[in-house]
Amino acid sequence: MKRRIINILIGLLFYLNASAQSNMIKPQNTIPVFENDTKATIIAKAAHVVPTKNQFAALKNEFIAFIHFGPNTFTQMEWGNGKEDPKIFDLKELHTDQWCQAIKAAGMKMVIMTVKHHDGFVLWQSRYTNHGIMSTDFENGKGDILKKLSASCKKYGLKLGVYLSPADLFQIESPTGLYGNLSKITKRSIPRQISGKPFTNKTRFEFEVDDYNEYFLNQLFELLTEYGQIDEVWFDGAHPKTKGGQKYNYAAWKQLIHTLAPKAVIFGREDIRWCGNEAGATRSTEWNIIPYPENPNTATNFPDLTQESLGSRDDLYKGKYLHYQQAETNTSIREGWFYRDDEKQKVRSSDDVFDIYERAVGGNSTFLLNIPPNRAGKFSSEDVKVLTEVGKRIRETYDKNLFANAKGNKQVLDNNSNTYVLLNKAEKRIEITTRNPITINRIVLQEAIASHGERVEEHVLEAWLSNKWQKVASATNIGYKRILRFPEVRASKFRLKVLSSRASPAIATIKAHYYREKPPQLQLDRDINGLLTISPKIHVFGWKPHGQNAAENLSRGTEIYYTTDGTEPSISSKKYTGPVLINNNKIKAIAISHQDKGSVASETFGLIKKNWKLLNVSSEANTNNASMAFDANKETYWLSLIEDKKQIAIDLGMEKHLNAFVYTPPKEKIDGMMERGIIQVSNDGKNWETIENFEFGNLINDPTPRLHYFKKQVSARYIQIKAATIAGNKKTLAIAELDFWEK
């Protein structure tokens, strides 16, 4: 008995000491970690790291738009080379109102415009270069896309951000280019005055910089003083090419931005970080309290943070500084960042975009979705359709709070992020009761991060069902926002239980919602014998609190219809009842449930591979043999050894008349992406004739299947692929699947 009392007293003393220590820590954006700090002290400090006012405002944007537009739109390349003639940008008309109308309909709150990509081409009337819109025929060289977009943003109530690429291939490749020209660092006045083009804003800066940094600062000055309020400045870390050991004076950039755009957050530096992928993937636990080896407020180097454990306790112990740096989950509505075409460039479905929205915004990050305008200066109709549907789903689901008239703590029910319940007792729970039973399948939770930081580490939602509390959903952290998704439940009593936390949690918001489930998105799979299977697409849910398959839940009572001629499927099309033999067809399929139509799934299948044989291969790894390159299974892949020649030859079984081939890179082997290569054919499998070269870009960030059309029809039984360049200068080749299309 005495021992038990002693243990209780020791535990109480430890709790009081930890609480006292925690209460002595002042909430800050960045908190240093000292050598003598214990693990408990480090965690207590992490619980007091809070966002700045600008960061908190950026978090409340939640869903924002990215726009990539430039010469690549017309060359259909992902990355330009800086040598393009500006007149390639053959824009005839511009519809920024249409952009903003669609963005607003989607529920987005800000637009970030790529005003200069890596090619160095500028989309505004800069005083400091002729490589841009001023050297095109658009509006007789007087056009200014950023100016038009700024006006449209004001019209539709949208914030505006700019992406100015530090990388600049034009300034590298041009004989008079400033990038890496080995110029001396001297005192420069920003902005540099240009005769006949005065600035209304009379702010002046003096920096000790080289030629390129002066150029960059001059352009930042233009962007931040002549286009209205800028709320985000976006810096990419990608560099397709460098020169002369060029360094960036980020301290000068930062000072200029903070002076001219005091409400702006800076992406890629201390304010906002990249999520670590371009696919819309999210971590199941996304902490925004990040450990740093140096003070992020004075640092100039910000490497990508991609580890899954980012912000975990073990990670925090390794830091010298703890800093609030929120994640931005960025991806594109289309395959690639720039518009290529409406036929071959796939567009994400409404299901996919809405799912990313719930995972990203509801997973403590901001969702940045790219929508690239087409060559007519508009968003394509398919993109607009998806945006409109996603916005409709967001409004239908989240505009109505089913806890609006519930009983419970007012602080969590008032939809005010500044009021909160501080759970400082050993038993951390909040109970909510509704007047009548309600049916829900979504719960939104928020912590009071502006004042108390991120503290919850594990929580569970329960409902009073069959006269007892039953678990409905569970997850790890909450942070700015957590959306819990689960199969619908009907009850009148619910409670949130915090199972573990870094300090006393401050819960600001608890809301209940109902999502009207749609017919599922479909996936089309064909085996090596040509049998097609159509099934609900299994999404990576991020977390599965209910332990059930969401795709199967969505498919109950759903019927599937498909076409084999490329036409749009409907209830009058063929009904799918089981696997069907398909050869060299474009398949479209749709799920229909209670007269609700799902999104159309589309896939073009090439030749059936049943009779294909491996003719020869340069080499193969033990567990990744060459036949895996054409086994009709994208989860397996052929992997070569390290060698100079990397090639594979296939016997198609009989002569075929081919018009294209598809290279599918493996998702998990980014070190073997085939960037360039040649295609050869043979009549006897011994003597080879080169048909043409091919090139695929940005594979590492976008490992999706790539299609190459032959310039003319190729008749062959034997075909050989030779890799010339592997992305990232890697030494092995990996192929998940090769497919060939026949007319």
Disulfide bonds with the S-S distance in Angstrom:
none
